[in-house]
Amino acid sequence: MVHSAYDAVELVAGVPGRIEAVASHAGKLLVAASDSEGLFRGSDCSLRIYSSPASSPEGVGEIRRDGPYTLERQEQRFWRRPPLAMEVSASRDLLLSLSEWVALHRLPGLETVAVVSNKTKGANIFAWDDRRGLLAVGRQKRLTVFRLDSGREFVEVKEFGVPDILKSMAWCGDNICLGIRREYMIINSMTGALTEVFSSGRIAPPLVVPLPTGELLLGKDNIGVFVDQNGKLIQDGRIIWSDTPASVVIHRPYAVARLPRHVEIRSLRAPNALVQTAVLRDVQKLVQTDNCILAALANSVYGLLPVPIGAQIVQLTASGEFEEALALCKLLPPEDSNLRAAKESSIHIRYGHFLFDSGSYEEAMEQFSDSHVDITYVLSLYPSIVLPQTHIIGDHDKLLDMPELARESSDVTDEMESYSLQLHESDDKSPLEVKKMSHNALVALVKYLQKKRSGIIERATAEVTEEVVSGAVHHSLILSESYKPKKPNKKRAQTHTSSIAREMATVLDTSLLQALILTRQSPGAIELLKGLNYCDLKICEEFLKERSEYMVLLELYKSNEMHREALQLLNQLVEESKSEMENTDFNKKFNPQMIIEYLRPLCRSDPMLVLESSLYVLERNPSETIELFLSENVPADLVNSYLKQHAPNLQSTYLELMLSMSETGINPNLQNELVQLYLSEVLDWYKILKEEGNWTEKTYSPTRKKLISTLESNSGYNTDLLLKRLPQDALFEERAILYGKMNQHLRALSLYVHKLQMPERAVAYCDRVYVEGAQQPSKSNIYFNLLQIYLNPRKAEKEFEQKIVPVASQYPGIQKSSSTKFKGGRTGKKVVEIEGADEIRFTPSGTDSGRSDGDGDGDDASDGGPIMLNDALELLSQRWERINGAQALRLLPRDTKLQDLVSFLEPLLRNSSEHLRNYLVIKNLIFRANLQVKDDLYKRRQAVVKIDGNSMCSLCHKRIANSAFAIYPNGETLVHFVCFRESQQIKAVRGANSVKRR
């Protein structure tokens, strides 16, 4: 980076004597020159004041470059000795100088204000803090701090001892950086605490240069090191000079060093490159002023006047130093903000194209982003990206309206064309290199678009929201106007909201999707489509189809609610996957499970579309598809009717799964539908076996097992319809279950015992009914019904027919047995008297029969079936605690041996005896407790209370004397009976009021 930052202009020439110091005030030069040209250091020194010949009010305070300065005034023998240092305080109009001592003069008249002769005589260096008015003076091995009081005199503040004579010094906040010997030290101006920093090198003496930011630049031979106010290194701060500088001044944004052969100018920004070299030999002093740098030679003074910032920016931009040019743009005056913005944008654009051509695509995108150009401008660099048709005018078109940037815009266009040719038509690069460059460029484009996307999408969304709100307001106004009296028609001017933000969002998302696919970032494209996006459907669809990006295409359809197209594509892909089994990746990528997962979110929003699109997966994955219907709560009636019409073979599977998931939540109609399906299949199976002659009641098929299990575990089906469909000579177990659901227990038990000959099933049936009806006494005699069937089948059949004649007449399958009357019975003694048998009468006459109910004529017994005495005795021995003993004994035949009843009577009598003993114990305990209570009552009634003349009422605190009294249960508290009664009435009233409040 080499450009002209300063113009070296000779301001003063031919100064008699030797120039010892130079300064500037109000646009004038103050030159301290020794009269004897510095041959003798003890000679007098004069102060010469030079002014510009073409001074004007606008130029007051600045050094001008038009013509040499002329001598305006000279103060002979202003100092006795040549000054070692001279500085102007512009804010206070004061001139500070150090000759024999520190003197302070008022400008411009040069009146002496203060002279510090005592503490500063023999001093060799000072440092002035103009903001706070503090002066630090180094004399021998002492450091003294003064404060300018009221602008008239210096007041000593502190004095500290230092290790050696000071060679360099500068203020840095509350601290002072000192150069002593070949070391740098930081001393606190308040406490005097001294801290070593580092050495100044082997050759050069220490050099301390303050920066406008409060930091310091410390010299270390030919290197300038940046440190903070406490002396800590700043990592990115270092200036390497071409030689060891004698002095350095800071004039933002540059650092100017006085070298033996020339003046070197370097940038303060890392990497602190060389800016310019001013060939001025034998420069004695470098002094910083407001607008320039003064370089004092032996007999002349040069001014390093800065080149205008705009001209420097043009030079840097032309030489490709874009970062330095941008840094200089920050120094443009605030009033030129528009010009600064235009220049910065132009530089960013040129810098972006430079980086783009160099292959630094991400850095180029950062520059384009900082230039605030339209995204269409950047997208024009990518011919492979297809953009939708919009009405957007890019910023690059608007640049043509700016004269300053017209040239830059044309250069940008040329660079874009050259880049396109280089990327697509260059023969110098191999195809692999071109492909790599294109990939990296597209990756940078993706990051650029993602960075821009949030703001553009936000504006587009706000635009849509505004249109929706305005549309709703407009609609409400129309509705309200419809109720008003009609006036002559006046057409309302329709307002059209600009769609620039949405068009920009469409361009961005469409380009971003293409760039993601071209860089093989399909997951990123899918994530883009899952959220809010404005992708152009037509362009993206064609682009994805050309590159077979089916997963992204599916997400595109889904984001645009094109579910039918997406499902059609999925079915096609799954079919192709099935036909191309050798392509394992394709097969793994597309499978029927994907269709199920796609249908899952649609189950609630569009169940009909789900059912229409599920036929493919129903045939291949029936269980998973049906689980989808169940888990997503698709209306069961709708699914059942659809399956019944299009996939009847899956109807029962669906109902089974639904029933297994929720036995109580399934619709009774669907339960009945499932049972009817089972029954139809069982009836077909039964007819086949019957024709083959292989049918038995103990033959079970899987469907029949399901039918029986469903009949037993559910009750939502229609028993009447099922009974009508059952054959008369088969399927007795199913008939028995249906009778049980209708509470026709005798009929059900008869079928189990006589038709199916499965007593164990009859006992299990009784157990189930007993457990379910434990709280219902009417069902507790279910075992007695079974005993009746075992021991008196004729009577059981007769009682059953009397109860269900109206029901049985409806079903042809129910066969009525001949009803005959029982022969009359005679009264006799009771068999046994246990468990309240004397309270229960089972005979029609209400008296005990002289024979057992199980005894009858041989004809009667044979008509109802054989007596199953062994089964009855086994039932009594196993379920004795659930059977009424008196009723059971009454039902047994007379010739039953008592030995056969031991297993029944023994636990029954033992249980009765145990209950009797328990009741007697409880009775005695209650009687004993009653006696104890009575005894306690008698003892309490025998209490003696002595009342004398001093006995007082605990309520009214008056003597009881001969009045009626009452005593509380504690035996000590005495009250008047009247007081006690009143207190009880008050409590009663309060209790009533509290109840009312509640």
Summary of the structure (lengths in Angstrom):
residues: 998
radius of gyration: 57.5
end to end distance: 94.2
largest distance: 171.0
contacts: 2969
relative contact order: 0.03
helix: 48%
strand: 18%
